[in-house]
Every structure is written in structure tokens, then in C-alpha cells.
Amino acid sequence: MVENTAAEFEGEEGEVQVVVVVDADMAGGRLDATLAKVHTVLSRNRIKDLILGGAASIDGKPVSEPKYRLTAGETITLLAPPPEDAEPLPQDIPLDILYEDDQLIVVNKPVGMVVHPAPGSPDGTLVNALLFHCGESLVGIGGVKRPGIVHRLDRDTSGVMVAAKTETAHRHLSEQFADHGRTGPLHRAYIAFVWGMTETGKGTVDAPLGRDQNNRLKQAVRKDGREAITHYFVEARFGDEGWDMTRVQCHLETGRTHQIRVHMAHIGHPLVADAVYASGFATKINRLPPDVAEPVQALGRQALHAAELGFEHPVTGEEMLFEAPLPDDLQALEDALEGYDKAFAR
């Protein structure tokens, strides 16, 4: 994957040509640094090695100097190796199973579990656990890298997930998630604890999202981003002198990476303990009473939980709804907040 400033073409033996036309913003920058900004898979060190190995050219002429300074209008071509399909192995990892039949399995994903193997998380994932639990019947369903997976949650977001155990289930569930419940039965509800007190009891954030131009690991609201719509409903408000916190339920009309986290931060109410999108609110913890500050400090992750998941069974057509209670860390926060309830009009 690359940003809009680049294009990818499959070459011989599966190799990928990454072509970048240098614009005014890129001019003067280093070749390796610029390629690292627009290429979202390869690391800067890996790109540097490829350049040193003769995989890069400028306007058709080989360039083997990573520090080469770019000029506007130049065309960079990087010949990257084909992506390798991971072959995840079964691992005996306990699963909190909410439902299972011969077509699908519904689990309550714990905090800290990655959904599928990726750089930095080669094993210990939900996929590894599913392969062990379901056996060889799951292998290859929907692809080698992510067998059975039709949606995902961030590593540090807990809650309900469904995985397919057959190609039929994978196809039908994927179609429902692609529709995001706009015309079909898919239902997703998340519980989030956010900083501050929203102006109204409910609202909609309609703001397109794309990769942050200054940090490729983050998402940001961008005019040229992909459509993203989040509906939120206030469930409870808490606070005392100097601080406010709100529990909201969020429903997704689209499914973008970090959508709830970015959207709530965009309207001035980032998620509690979100180190990425609420860094500017880190000092707010100093205003909390000790009994609230303690569970907030203990979180170590964004206060977000996938509480409900509803969908149509891919074979029987039955509409199913599953719920996962708050995990212990968020329950501890809610228990601490109970003494600081604020009345509000819904």
C-alpha cells in the first residue's frame, strides 16, 4: 500500500514497482526518507537496503545513494520484493467463546490480542488461536494471511468478534460488513469513555479519514480521505470540580481504521487513556480524584470496548445479536465513576 502520491504495479515474478512523482513538498528531501513516507509496508531501513542493492532509479537511471536529494518533477521507481504470505501456525491460546456452530464462531477478544499476524506480531494472535481451536477446516478460508477473519479490532480494543469457518460464511459475513448495516442487519455498538462533556446527548461525526501525513501510523481527518461516519449516544456523564468524563455508545456507519478514536478526538472528546489521539489530554489525570485516577492510570490503553455485534446467520438467515460485558479494567473505571454521576437531558 502507498499514499496517493505513488502508484504500484506488479512486475516480473510478483515484484512490485513503486512509482513516485516528486512534487514540491518532496523536493529537497532524501530518497530513502521520501519513499518511507509514501510506502506503508516497507520500513525505512528495508528501503535503504533496497536502494543500496540497486532497486531504485530516478527518471530511468539507477541511483544507489539513499541520501540522494530529490528535485521536483523527477520520477522515482523502486522495485520492491513481492509481499510474502504469512502462514500462521495453530497455537493453544484460550478463547472466550460466546457462540459456535459449523459455520462461524463468535468470541470476546481480550485486550492486548492482535487479530492476525503482522510485522511485530508474528504469533499469539486470534488467528493462531482459531487455527488451533477449529483445526484444519479453517486453513485458507478467506485467504492464507487471515483465515476466517471478516473484520478486526485494534490490539487494545476488547470485545465481540465473529470469524467464518466456511467459504460460504466468509462470503456472506464479508458482504454484511462491507454494507456496514446501511441496508442490511449488521449492528455494531461500542462503549467508550471520553474526556469532557458533549454538548448534546447524541450526535453524528461525518468526517473523511486518511493516513496522517506527518505520522503514517496514525489516521487523521482529511478532505481527501475516505468517507467515515460515526453516531454517538451519551449513556452517562461524570465529573466534579475541574474534570468531566462521558460514557458514550458509538455506532459505525463505516469501518475505517481507528475511526471512533479519531472522530471523538476530532470533536474535542478523545478517548480516555488513548496515548495516540489524546496525548494533549495526558495532564488531565492530575485533576482527577485518586479513586478515579487509579483505574485510569491502570488502563494503559484506549477506553474502548466492542460491546455488541449483530448480523444475519449466513446459512439459516437468523438475525443474531451477541454482547460482551465490560472487561475488568473498564469495569473498574466505571465503578470508580459511579460516585460522580451528573444528571443530563438525553
Residue frames as qw, qx, qy, qz and C-alpha x, y, z in Angstrom:
[[0.000, 0.889, 0.459, 0.000, 0.00, 0.00, 0.00],
 [0.408, 0.016, 0.005, 0.913, 1.17, 3.53, -0.77],
 [0.098, 0.596, 0.342, -0.720, -0.21, 7.03, -0.44],
 [0.539, 0.759, 0.339, -0.135, -1.95, 8.91, -3.25],
 [0.069, 0.866, -0.381, -0.315, 1.44, 10.34, -4.29],
 [0.131, -0.410, 0.870, 0.239, 2.56, 6.94, -5.56],
 [0.849, 0.198, -0.135, -0.471, 1.38, 4.03, -7.66],
 [0.510, -0.339, 0.790, 0.019, 2.11, 0.31, -7.56],
 [0.752, 0.406, -0.330, -0.402, 2.45, -2.08, -10.50],
 [0.862, -0.242, 0.445, 0.012, 3.08, -5.80, -10.37],
 [0.290, 0.711, -0.570, -0.290, 6.21, -6.73, -12.31],
 [0.701, 0.255, -0.661, -0.086, 8.02, -9.92, -13.14],
 [0.533, -0.037, -0.781, 0.323, 7.96, -12.76, -10.61],
 [0.431, -0.716, -0.548, 0.037, 5.48, -10.85, -8.47],
 [0.413, -0.171, -0.189, 0.874, 7.83, -7.95, -7.78],
 [0.036, 0.878, 0.468, -0.095, 6.14, -4.60, -7.18],
 [0.399, 0.297, 0.084, 0.863, 7.24, -1.38, -8.87],
 [0.179, -0.793, -0.423, 0.401, 6.55, 1.62, -6.64],
 [0.393, 0.425, 0.266, 0.771, 6.48, 4.74, -8.80],
 [0.229, -0.776, -0.362, 0.463, 6.55, 8.20, -7.22],
 [0.364, 0.671, 0.179, 0.620, 6.49, 11.56, -9.00],
 [0.428, -0.278, -0.366, 0.778, 8.33, 14.10, -6.84],
 [0.002, -0.871, -0.392, -0.297, 6.18, 17.12, -6.03],
 [0.113, 0.762, -0.211, 0.602, 7.14, 20.46, -4.49],
 [0.662, -0.656, 0.194, -0.306, 6.69, 19.21, -0.94],
 [0.966, -0.125, 0.114, 0.194, 9.06, 16.29, -1.56],
 [0.572, 0.701, -0.159, 0.396, 11.71, 18.39, -3.33],
 [0.004, 0.735, -0.498, 0.461, 14.96, 18.56, -1.37],
 [0.800, -0.396, 0.334, -0.303, 14.14, 15.50, 0.65],
 [0.200, -0.432, 0.870, 0.128, 16.23, 12.35, 0.85],
 [0.541, 0.121, -0.681, -0.478, 15.34, 9.45, -1.45],
 [0.349, -0.110, -0.912, 0.184, 15.05, 6.87, 1.35],
 [0.083, 0.245, 0.568, -0.781, 13.08, 9.14, 3.67],
 [0.457, 0.217, -0.168, -0.846, 10.62, 10.11, 0.94],
 [0.543, 0.026, -0.774, -0.325, 9.98, 6.52, -0.10],
 [0.219, -0.148, -0.859, 0.438, 9.44, 5.56, 3.54],
 [0.252, 0.223, 0.329, -0.882, 6.76, 8.25, 3.89],
 [0.598, 0.237, -0.248, -0.725, 4.74, 7.10, 0.89],
 [0.619, 0.079, -0.768, -0.145, 5.24, 3.36, 1.27],
 [0.600, -0.500, 0.226, -0.582, 3.27, 1.91, 4.19],
 [0.986, -0.099, -0.121, -0.061, 4.66, -1.64, 4.23],
 [0.789, 0.213, -0.263, 0.513, 8.45, -1.48, 3.99],
 [0.490, -0.778, -0.113, 0.376, 10.47, 0.14, 6.77],
 [0.192, 0.945, -0.243, -0.102, 12.95, 2.92, 6.06],
 [0.408, -0.560, 0.701, 0.167, 15.86, 0.56, 6.80],
 [0.694, 0.224, 0.673, 0.123, 14.47, -2.01, 4.36],
 [0.485, 0.859, 0.164, -0.013, 14.02, 0.70, 1.71],
 [0.098, -0.869, 0.457, 0.162, 17.59, 1.86, 2.32],
 [0.576, -0.253, 0.754, 0.187, 18.88, -1.68, 1.77],
 [0.659, 0.541, 0.516, 0.074, 16.89, -1.96, -1.47],
 [0.275, 0.953, -0.095, -0.089, 18.35, 1.34, -2.74],
 [0.287, -0.698, 0.634, 0.167, 21.90, 0.23, -1.88],
 [0.618, -0.007, 0.775, 0.134, 21.19, -3.00, -3.72],
 [0.058, -0.136, 0.598, 0.787, 20.29, -1.21, -6.94],
 [0.133, 0.504, 0.853, 0.012, 16.49, -1.46, -6.73],
 [0.091, 0.827, 0.321, -0.452, 15.87, 2.28, -7.20],
 [0.452, 0.239, 0.396, 0.762, 16.07, 4.58, -10.20],
 [0.077, 0.693, 0.218, -0.683, 15.42, 8.25, -10.93],
 [0.497, 0.692, -0.142, -0.504, 13.99, 9.03, -14.38],
 [0.934, 0.337, -0.100, -0.066, 15.11, 5.60, -15.51],
 [0.450, 0.600, -0.559, 0.354, 18.73, 5.93, -14.27],
 [0.770, -0.322, -0.510, 0.209, 19.90, 3.73, -11.37],
 [0.108, -0.738, 0.315, -0.586, 20.51, 5.53, -8.07],
 [0.774, -0.177, -0.577, 0.193, 22.17, 3.65, -5.23],
 [0.233, 0.171, -0.432, 0.854, 22.59, 6.54, -2.79],
 [0.246, -0.627, -0.730, 0.115, 19.87, 6.66, -0.07],
 [0.222, -0.607, -0.228, 0.728, 20.83, 10.28, 0.72],
 [0.249, 0.275, 0.520, 0.769, 20.17, 11.42, -2.86],
 [0.124, 0.447, 0.344, -0.816, 18.33, 14.78, -2.73],
 [0.373, 0.514, 0.751, 0.182, 15.21, 14.93, -4.85],
 [0.022, 0.178, -0.199, -0.964, 14.13, 17.54, -7.40],
 [0.544, 0.426, 0.423, -0.586, 10.52, 18.36, -8.24],
 [0.655, 0.547, -0.240, -0.462, 9.34, 16.57, -11.36],
 [0.124, 0.411, -0.901, -0.061, 11.65, 13.58, -11.02],
 [0.881, -0.098, -0.193, -0.420, 10.12, 10.10, -11.20],
 [0.249, -0.472, 0.817, -0.217, 11.31, 7.57, -8.63],
 [0.866, 0.037, -0.379, -0.325, 10.94, 3.87, -9.33],
 [0.307, -0.473, 0.773, -0.289, 11.57, 1.32, -6.58],
 [0.710, 0.073, -0.641, -0.282, 11.49, -2.38, -7.38],
 [0.473, -0.423, 0.572, -0.519, 10.23, -4.00, -4.18],
 [0.074, 0.081, -0.993, -0.048, 10.09, -7.74, -3.47],
 [0.522, -0.362, -0.556, -0.536, 6.67, -9.39, -3.57],
 [0.500, -0.457, 0.414, -0.608, 4.85, -9.50, -0.24],
 [0.291, 0.114, -0.949, 0.044, 5.16, -12.88, 1.40],
 [0.694, -0.418, -0.295, -0.507, 2.01, -14.55, 2.61],
 [0.250, -0.435, 0.728, -0.466, 2.32, -15.44, 6.25],
 [0.664, -0.110, -0.705, -0.221, 1.48, -18.98, 7.17],
 [0.414, -0.524, 0.419, -0.615, 0.15, -18.69, 10.72],
 [0.408, 0.069, -0.905, 0.098, 0.50, -21.77, 12.86],
 [0.636, -0.582, -0.411, -0.298, -2.06, -23.14, 15.34],
 [0.194, 0.310, -0.627, 0.688, -1.39, -22.14, 18.94],
 [0.448, -0.499, -0.739, 0.069, -3.16, -23.35, 22.05],
 [0.028, 0.132, -0.235, 0.963, -4.42, -19.96, 23.24],
 [0.081, 0.460, 0.805, -0.365, -7.60, -19.83, 25.36],
 [0.097, -0.287, -0.422, -0.854, -10.65, -18.28, 23.70],
 [0.266, 0.273, 0.582, -0.719, -13.70, -16.73, 25.36],
 [0.054, -0.176, -0.797, -0.576, -16.29, -18.28, 23.03],
 [0.386, 0.149, 0.305, -0.858, -19.73, -16.66, 23.02],
 [0.813, 0.344, 0.260, -0.392, -21.21, -18.89, 20.28],
 [0.037, -0.441, 0.797, 0.410, -20.08, -21.50, 17.77],
 [0.852, 0.276, 0.354, -0.270, -21.58, -23.72, 15.09],
 [0.776, 0.069, 0.477, 0.407, -20.27, -25.38, 11.93],
 [0.439, 0.764, 0.271, 0.387, -20.34, -22.06, 10.01],
 [0.125, 0.760, -0.171, 0.614, -18.94, -19.45, 12.38],
 [0.618, -0.355, -0.513, 0.477, -17.52, -18.68, 15.79],
 [0.109, -0.866, -0.055, -0.485, -18.13, -15.61, 17.96],
 [0.690, -0.167, -0.430, 0.559, -15.53, -14.67, 20.57],
 [0.257, -0.964, -0.068, 0.008, -14.90, -11.98, 23.14],
 [0.688, 0.448, -0.229, 0.522, -11.43, -10.72, 22.18],
 [0.582, -0.673, -0.222, 0.398, -9.31, -9.69, 25.15],
 [0.034, 0.977, -0.194, -0.087, -7.24, -6.54, 25.43],
 [0.319, -0.673, 0.629, 0.224, -3.75, -6.98, 24.01],
 [0.669, 0.107, 0.709, 0.193, -4.57, -9.67, 21.44],
 [0.160, 0.430, -0.464, -0.758, -3.75, -8.86, 17.81],
 [0.804, 0.297, 0.199, -0.475, -6.30, -10.20, 15.32],
 [0.930, 0.350, 0.048, 0.098, -3.93, -11.61, 12.70],
 [0.731, -0.290, 0.167, 0.595, -0.15, -11.99, 12.30],
 [0.324, 0.927, 0.038, 0.184, 1.63, -8.85, 11.14],
 [0.533, 0.446, -0.382, 0.610, 5.12, -7.33, 11.41],
 [0.111, -0.438, 0.484, -0.749, 5.89, -7.11, 15.10],
 [0.666, -0.108, 0.498, -0.545, 3.18, -9.64, 15.99],
 [0.356, 0.307, -0.802, -0.369, 4.07, -12.87, 14.19],
 [0.462, -0.213, -0.859, -0.047, 2.15, -15.12, 16.57],
 [0.103, -0.272, -0.672, 0.681, -0.05, -15.15, 19.67],
 [0.272, 0.032, -0.187, -0.943, -2.88, -13.72, 17.58],
 [0.690, 0.164, 0.375, -0.597, -6.56, -14.51, 17.32],
 [0.735, 0.438, -0.405, -0.323, -5.85, -16.29, 14.03],
 [0.267, 0.369, -0.868, 0.196, -3.32, -18.57, 15.73],
 [0.356, -0.031, 0.732, -0.580, -5.87, -19.38, 18.43],
 [0.741, 0.319, 0.092, -0.584, -8.66, -20.02, 15.90],
 [0.589, 0.443, -0.649, -0.189, -6.48, -22.33, 13.83],
 [0.060, 0.208, -0.915, 0.340, -5.82, -24.45, 16.92],
 [0.461, 0.138, 0.587, -0.651, -9.45, -24.45, 18.06],
 [0.720, 0.437, 0.053, -0.537, -11.07, -25.05, 14.67],
 [0.753, -0.068, 0.613, 0.231, -8.46, -27.35, 13.17],
 [0.326, -0.112, 0.604, 0.719, -7.51, -27.65, 9.52],
 [0.244, 0.676, 0.682, 0.136, -11.05, -26.83, 8.38],
 [0.036, -0.926, -0.147, 0.346, -10.23, -23.13, 8.90],
 [0.475, -0.364, 0.438, 0.672, -7.00, -23.14, 6.90],
 [0.213, 0.083, 0.597, 0.769, -7.27, -20.90, 3.84],
 [0.055, 0.741, 0.670, 0.007, -10.85, -19.71, 4.47],
 [0.050, 0.982, 0.164, -0.079, -10.83, -16.21, 3.00],
 [0.387, 0.820, -0.352, 0.233, -7.07, -16.27, 2.36],
 [0.778, 0.063, -0.487, 0.392, -3.78, -17.52, 3.78],
 [0.213, 0.353, -0.389, 0.824, -2.88, -14.50, 5.90],
 [0.329, -0.121, 0.401, -0.846, -6.18, -14.02, 7.70],
 [0.292, -0.176, -0.903, -0.262, -8.13, -17.28, 7.64],
 [0.257, -0.571, -0.770, 0.118, -11.72, -16.78, 8.79],
 [0.181, -0.438, -0.266, 0.840, -11.30, -13.06, 9.51],
 [0.194, 0.673, 0.581, 0.415, -14.07, -10.76, 8.20],
 [0.097, -0.919, -0.023, -0.382, -13.41, -7.73, 10.43],
 [0.638, 0.091, -0.471, 0.602, -10.93, -6.63, 13.06],
 [0.399, -0.907, -0.131, -0.038, -10.44, -4.77, 16.31],
 [0.204, 0.786, -0.473, 0.341, -7.32, -2.89, 17.39],
 [0.544, 0.125, -0.742, 0.371, -4.92, -4.77, 19.64],
 [0.112, -0.040, -0.616, 0.778, -6.02, -2.72, 22.65],
 [0.557, -0.077, -0.040, -0.826, -9.75, -2.74, 21.92],
 [0.215, 0.000, 0.952, -0.217, -11.67, -5.54, 23.59],
 [0.567, 0.265, 0.250, -0.738, -14.99, -7.08, 22.65],
 [0.782, 0.272, 0.529, -0.186, -17.14, -9.15, 20.31],
 [0.186, 0.520, -0.625, -0.552, -15.76, -10.55, 17.06],
 [0.889, 0.222, 0.324, -0.235, -17.07, -13.12, 14.58],
 [0.050, -0.503, 0.755, 0.417, -14.95, -15.38, 12.36],
 [0.819, 0.285, -0.167, -0.469, -16.06, -17.57, 9.47],
 [0.584, -0.321, 0.745, 0.023, -15.41, -21.31, 9.40],
 [0.637, 0.347, 0.646, 0.237, -16.51, -21.92, 5.79],
 [0.230, 0.048, 0.394, 0.889, -16.17, -20.09, 2.49],
 [0.146, -0.642, -0.632, -0.410, -19.96, -19.61, 2.40],
 [0.421, -0.785, -0.361, 0.278, -19.94, -17.95, 5.81],
 [0.449, -0.338, 0.125, 0.818, -16.91, -15.86, 4.91],
 [0.133, 0.304, 0.516, 0.790, -18.57, -14.51, 1.77],
 [0.265, -0.732, -0.557, -0.290, -21.90, -13.69, 3.43],
 [0.494, -0.716, -0.252, 0.423, -20.38, -12.13, 6.53],
 [0.421, -0.152, 0.225, 0.866, -17.92, -10.10, 4.45],
 [0.020, 0.505, 0.531, 0.681, -20.82, -8.70, 2.42],
 [0.388, -0.802, -0.454, -0.019, -22.62, -7.67, 5.62],
 [0.516, -0.577, -0.051, 0.631, -19.54, -5.91, 6.98],
 [0.323, 0.122, 0.393, 0.852, -19.00, -4.18, 3.63],
 [0.142, -0.673, -0.528, -0.498, -22.55, -2.82, 3.87],
 [0.175, 0.138, -0.474, 0.852, -21.93, -1.60, 7.47],
 [0.012, 0.462, 0.780, -0.422, -25.60, -2.06, 8.35],
 [0.164, 0.224, -0.129, -0.952, -26.80, 0.66, 5.99],
 [0.646, 0.072, -0.357, -0.671, -29.21, -1.67, 4.20],
 [0.690, -0.015, -0.723, -0.028, -28.60, -4.96, 5.98],
 [0.721, -0.616, -0.283, -0.143, -28.81, -6.36, 9.51],
 [0.655, 0.119, -0.407, 0.626, -25.24, -5.72, 10.66],
 [0.375, -0.882, -0.083, -0.272, -25.14, -3.96, 14.04],
 [0.668, 0.080, -0.404, 0.619, -22.03, -2.84, 15.93],
 [0.329, -0.894, -0.079, -0.294, -22.09, -0.91, 19.19],
 [0.611, 0.199, -0.445, 0.624, -19.00, 0.24, 21.06],
 [0.468, -0.850, -0.229, 0.081, -18.70, 1.64, 24.58],
 [0.544, 0.391, -0.185, 0.719, -16.17, 4.44, 25.00],
 [0.405, -0.786, -0.273, 0.378, -15.19, 6.65, 27.92],
 [0.471, 0.579, 0.125, 0.654, -14.18, 10.08, 26.64],
 [0.325, -0.235, -0.302, 0.865, -12.79, 13.25, 28.15],
 [0.131, 0.010, -0.072, -0.989, -15.12, 16.20, 28.65],
 [0.351, 0.441, 0.710, -0.423, -18.87, 16.61, 28.42],
 [0.209, 0.289, 0.664, 0.657, -20.52, 16.58, 25.00],
 [0.191, 0.002, 0.029, -0.981, -22.86, 19.47, 24.21],
 [0.718, -0.022, -0.163, -0.676, -25.78, 17.18, 23.33],
 [0.739, -0.218, 0.578, -0.267, -26.98, 13.73, 24.27],
 [0.792, 0.206, 0.530, 0.222, -26.32, 12.38, 20.81],
 [0.186, 0.811, -0.266, -0.488, -24.58, 13.36, 17.61],
 [0.891, 0.348, 0.232, 0.177, -23.02, 12.28, 14.34],
 [0.249, -0.697, 0.434, 0.514, -19.45, 12.81, 13.21],
 [0.784, 0.544, 0.281, 0.100, -19.23, 12.82, 9.41],
 [0.041, -0.888, 0.399, 0.223, -15.56, 13.43, 8.60],
 [0.884, 0.404, -0.235, 0.024, -13.45, 11.61, 6.00],
 [0.646, -0.646, 0.387, 0.122, -10.37, 9.80, 7.25],
 [0.783, 0.546, -0.253, 0.157, -6.99, 9.06, 5.74],
 [0.808, -0.147, -0.231, 0.522, -3.44, 8.42, 6.79],
 [0.270, -0.918, -0.009, 0.290, -1.86, 11.23, 8.81],
 [0.624, 0.732, -0.134, 0.239, 0.65, 12.96, 6.52],
 [0.027, -0.790, 0.507, -0.343, 3.04, 13.54, 9.43],
 [0.360, -0.333, 0.831, -0.263, 2.79, 10.09, 11.00],
 [0.527, 0.136, -0.670, -0.505, 1.96, 7.09, 8.84],
 [0.216, -0.119, -0.935, 0.253, 0.98, 5.05, 11.91],
 [0.167, 0.394, 0.536, -0.727, -1.92, 7.42, 12.64],
 [0.177, 0.593, 0.675, 0.402, -5.18, 8.29, 10.91],
 [0.070, -0.318, -0.178, 0.929, -6.47, 11.85, 10.56],
 [0.401, 0.742, 0.471, -0.258, -9.48, 13.79, 9.30],
 [0.259, -0.275, 0.489, 0.786, -8.64, 14.74, 5.71],
 [0.512, 0.501, 0.027, -0.697, -10.67, 16.36, 2.95],
 [0.547, 0.427, -0.616, -0.373, -9.30, 13.79, 0.51],
 [0.222, -0.215, 0.915, -0.258, -9.90, 10.88, 2.91],
 [0.269, -0.218, -0.881, -0.321, -12.41, 8.07, 2.69],
 [0.504, -0.502, -0.188, -0.677, -15.96, 8.57, 3.92],
 [0.368, -0.067, -0.811, 0.450, -16.30, 7.92, 7.65],
 [0.446, -0.499, -0.136, -0.731, -19.45, 8.32, 9.75],
 [0.323, -0.095, -0.830, 0.444, -19.83, 7.66, 13.49],
 [0.459, -0.624, -0.267, -0.573, -23.03, 8.07, 15.51],
 [0.317, 0.069, -0.736, 0.594, -22.71, 8.51, 19.27],
 [0.530, -0.634, -0.367, -0.429, -25.18, 8.47, 22.14],
 [0.038, -0.494, 0.590, -0.638, -24.45, 9.65, 25.69],
 [0.670, -0.300, -0.676, -0.061, -25.11, 6.95, 28.28],
 [0.590, -0.706, -0.295, 0.256, -23.74, 8.67, 31.38],
 [0.282, 0.764, -0.195, 0.547, -21.84, 11.76, 32.44],
 [0.745, -0.484, -0.285, 0.359, -19.43, 12.05, 35.33],
 [0.390, 0.561, -0.124, 0.720, -17.41, 14.83, 36.84],
 [0.487, -0.717, -0.323, 0.380, -16.52, 17.14, 39.66],
 [0.023, -0.962, 0.092, 0.255, -14.69, 20.41, 40.02],
 [0.117, -0.719, 0.581, 0.364, -12.05, 20.63, 37.31],
 [0.052, -0.208, 0.912, 0.350, -12.87, 17.50, 35.29],
 [0.748, 0.250, 0.178, -0.588, -15.59, 15.83, 33.23],
 [0.093, -0.204, 0.934, 0.279, -15.87, 12.42, 31.61],
 [0.703, 0.217, 0.029, -0.677, -18.61, 10.88, 29.45],
 [0.436, -0.016, 0.893, 0.111, -19.59, 7.31, 28.66],
 [0.524, 0.444, -0.184, -0.703, -20.84, 7.11, 25.09],
 [0.723, 0.162, 0.669, 0.065, -22.16, 4.35, 22.87],
 [0.148, 0.570, -0.446, -0.674, -20.88, 4.57, 19.29],
 [0.779, 0.359, 0.512, -0.054, -22.42, 3.03, 16.18],
 [0.248, -0.400, 0.555, 0.686, -20.40, 2.80, 13.00],
 [0.674, 0.621, 0.208, -0.341, -21.82, 3.56, 9.57],
 [0.637, 0.647, -0.415, 0.058, -18.39, 2.95, 8.04],
 [0.908, -0.392, 0.045, 0.142, -15.44, 0.90, 9.22],
 [0.453, 0.770, -0.314, 0.322, -12.22, 2.89, 8.97],
 [0.698, -0.004, -0.487, 0.525, -9.04, 2.25, 10.93],
 [0.291, -0.186, -0.442, 0.828, -9.16, 3.97, 14.36],
 [0.066, -0.560, -0.481, -0.671, -12.47, 5.57, 13.33],
 [0.476, -0.782, -0.400, -0.053, -14.03, 6.08, 16.76],
 [0.625, -0.446, -0.105, 0.632, -10.74, 7.21, 18.28],
 [0.308, 0.095, 0.256, 0.911, -10.09, 9.82, 15.58],
 [0.159, -0.616, -0.502, -0.586, -13.69, 11.04, 15.33],
 [0.515, -0.762, -0.377, 0.108, -14.15, 11.57, 19.07],
 [0.529, -0.360, 0.012, 0.768, -10.81, 13.39, 19.24],
 [0.218, 0.341, 0.424, 0.810, -11.89, 15.49, 16.25],
 [0.286, -0.735, -0.391, -0.475, -14.90, 16.85, 18.17],
 [0.065, -0.651, 0.401, -0.641, -12.78, 17.57, 21.24],
 [0.763, -0.397, 0.317, -0.400, -13.60, 14.45, 23.26],
 [0.483, 0.434, -0.760, -0.034, -10.76, 11.94, 22.80],
 [0.863, -0.276, -0.411, -0.098, -10.92, 8.56, 24.45],
 [0.537, -0.761, 0.331, -0.149, -9.60, 8.31, 27.99],
 [0.670, -0.447, 0.561, 0.190, -6.07, 6.82, 28.14],
 [0.793, 0.550, 0.204, 0.166, -5.61, 6.94, 24.35],
 [0.547, -0.538, 0.233, 0.597, -1.88, 7.57, 24.07],
 [0.440, 0.194, 0.540, 0.691, -2.07, 8.23, 20.31],
 [0.022, 0.597, 0.471, 0.649, -5.06, 10.53, 19.88],
 [0.420, -0.855, -0.255, -0.165, -5.42, 12.01, 23.38],
 [0.687, 0.027, -0.273, 0.673, -1.81, 12.91, 24.11],
 [0.049, 0.475, -0.050, 0.877, -2.82, 16.53, 24.67],
 [0.634, -0.566, -0.127, -0.511, -5.14, 15.43, 27.49],
 [0.714, 0.039, -0.622, 0.320, -2.49, 13.46, 29.43],
 [0.144, 0.199, -0.498, 0.831, -2.26, 16.08, 32.19],
 [0.565, -0.387, -0.188, -0.704, -6.00, 15.88, 32.87],
 [0.757, -0.223, -0.607, 0.092, -5.34, 12.85, 35.03],
 [0.332, 0.079, -0.489, 0.803, -3.78, 15.23, 37.57],
 [0.346, -0.234, 0.064, -0.906, -7.22, 16.81, 38.10],
 [0.714, -0.239, -0.567, -0.334, -8.93, 13.50, 38.89],
 [0.631, -0.588, 0.350, -0.366, -9.64, 12.38, 42.44],
 [0.134, -0.482, 0.866, 0.007, -7.37, 9.49, 43.49],
 [0.607, 0.112, 0.753, -0.228, -10.14, 6.86, 43.29],
 [0.701, 0.666, 0.170, -0.188, -10.71, 7.74, 39.61],
 [0.201, 0.817, -0.521, -0.142, -7.11, 8.45, 38.68],
 [0.467, -0.374, 0.801, -0.009, -6.03, 4.96, 39.77],
 [0.720, 0.304, 0.624, 0.003, -8.15, 2.95, 37.27],
 [0.492, 0.859, -0.045, -0.130, -7.37, 5.48, 34.52],
 [0.042, -0.759, 0.644, 0.085, -3.63, 5.04, 35.09],
 [0.581, -0.176, 0.794, -0.037, -4.08, 1.27, 35.20],
 [0.761, 0.542, 0.207, -0.289, -5.74, 1.13, 31.76],
 [0.397, -0.437, 0.629, 0.506, -2.67, 1.54, 29.62],
 [0.205, 0.224, 0.781, 0.546, -4.91, 1.53, 26.52],
 [0.270, -0.165, -0.212, -0.925, -7.78, 3.46, 24.97],
 [0.343, 0.141, 0.729, -0.575, -11.06, 3.13, 26.91],
 [0.576, 0.278, -0.340, -0.690, -12.93, 1.38, 24.08],
 [0.368, -0.037, 0.917, -0.149, -14.92, -1.86, 24.04],
 [0.398, 0.007, -0.634, -0.663, -16.89, -3.58, 21.26],
 [0.392, -0.063, 0.666, -0.632, -19.96, -4.33, 23.35],
 [0.702, 0.354, 0.497, -0.368, -22.48, -5.60, 20.78],
 [0.062, 0.317, -0.725, -0.609, -22.34, -7.35, 17.42],
 [0.659, 0.347, 0.543, -0.388, -25.40, -8.35, 15.42],
 [0.173, 0.381, -0.674, -0.609, -25.60, -9.99, 11.99],
 [0.864, 0.168, -0.020, -0.474, -27.61, -12.38, 9.87],
 [0.683, -0.267, 0.672, 0.110, -26.53, -16.01, 10.07],
 [0.158, 0.485, -0.597, -0.619, -25.01, -16.83, 6.65],
 [0.126, -0.029, -0.954, -0.269, -26.92, -20.10, 6.27],
 [0.034, -0.490, -0.842, 0.222, -30.07, -20.00, 8.41],
 [0.012, 0.585, 0.328, 0.742, -30.83, -16.30, 7.84],
 [0.503, -0.716, -0.458, 0.155, -31.50, -15.86, 11.58],
 [0.100, 0.807, -0.178, 0.555, -30.67, -12.41, 12.96],
 [0.783, -0.308, -0.403, 0.360, -28.25, -12.91, 15.84],
 [0.057, -0.873, 0.174, -0.453, -27.04, -10.48, 18.50],
 [0.804, -0.171, -0.401, 0.405, -24.12, -11.02, 20.86],
 [0.200, -0.921, 0.100, -0.319, -22.95, -8.94, 23.78],
 [0.711, 0.075, -0.460, 0.527, -19.70, -8.81, 25.75],
 [0.438, -0.860, -0.237, 0.115, -19.61, -7.25, 29.22],
 [0.090, 0.922, -0.329, 0.181, -17.07, -4.58, 30.05],
 [0.763, 0.164, -0.504, 0.369, -13.65, -6.11, 30.73],
 [0.620, -0.542, -0.407, 0.395, -12.23, -5.82, 34.22],
 [0.399, -0.094, -0.047, 0.911, -10.19, -2.66, 33.56],
 [0.145, -0.347, -0.305, -0.875, -13.12, -0.66, 32.15],
 [0.566, -0.587, -0.552, -0.172, -15.47, -2.04, 34.77],
 [0.563, -0.380, -0.351, 0.644, -13.08, -0.79, 37.44],
 [0.130, 0.086, 0.102, 0.983, -13.17, 2.65, 35.86],
 [0.373, -0.473, -0.472, -0.644, -16.96, 2.67, 35.69],
 [0.619, -0.531, -0.549, 0.181, -17.23, 1.54, 39.31],
 [0.433, -0.245, -0.218, 0.840, -14.96, 4.40, 40.38],
 [0.018, -0.196, -0.263, -0.945, -17.03, 6.91, 38.40],
 [0.304, -0.551, -0.754, -0.191, -20.35, 5.93, 39.96],
 [0.348, -0.626, -0.447, 0.536, -19.93, 8.38, 42.81],
 [0.139, -0.395, 0.143, 0.897, -19.51, 11.27, 40.37],
 [0.265, 0.517, 0.756, 0.302, -22.68, 10.91, 38.26],
 [0.079, 0.262, 0.004, -0.962, -24.06, 14.04, 36.60],
 [0.471, 0.557, 0.639, -0.245, -27.67, 14.34, 35.55],
 [0.018, -0.277, 0.468, 0.839, -28.30, 15.22, 31.89],
 [0.664, 0.448, 0.261, -0.539, -31.12, 15.51, 29.40],
 [0.574, 0.009, 0.737, 0.357, -30.95, 12.86, 26.70]]
